[in-house]
Amino acid sequence: MVVAAQQRALRAWVARWCAADIDPDDIAQRAFVAGYCSLARFSGTAILPWLCTIARHELLAELKLRLRHPEVRNQLDQTHQNRRQ
């Protein structure tokens, strides 16, 4: 239910911050999974800002991975290009 209610807003937020070679849907999905796994620790009332924070961390982790391991970046870039075709 949370995903259905927040999916569009979270994906739009992620898309604004993603580089062109990063799929915002992947980052949003990772944020939802991480949020679900940490739901017991959520104590606020507004879930979207919390999910955006998780998405920011997921995006930064993706960028760091690509900087540290260029071969991963090339493989992910090819996968991303194939999805768009």
Residue, then its C-alpha position, 0 to 999 in steps of 0.5 A: m500500500v505504501v508503494a502504491a501511494q508513494q511510488r510516483a513521488l519517490r520516482a520523480w524525486v529520484a529522477r531529478w537527482c539521477a545521472a542519465d546513465i542510472d535508472p531511477d526506477d532501480i534506485a526507487q525500488r531499492a529504497f522501497v526494499a530498504g524502507y520495508c526492511s527498516l519499517a520497524r525503525f520508522s517513527g515519523t508521520a511522513i513516510l515520503p521524506w524518509l523514503c527520499t533519504i533512503a533513496r539518496h543513500e542508495l543513489l550515493a552508494e550506486l555512484k560510489l560503486r561506479l567510481r570504484h569499479p569502472e567495469v561494473r559501470n560499463q556492464l550496468d550502462q549496457t544493461h540500461q541501454n538495452r532496457r531503453q531499446 
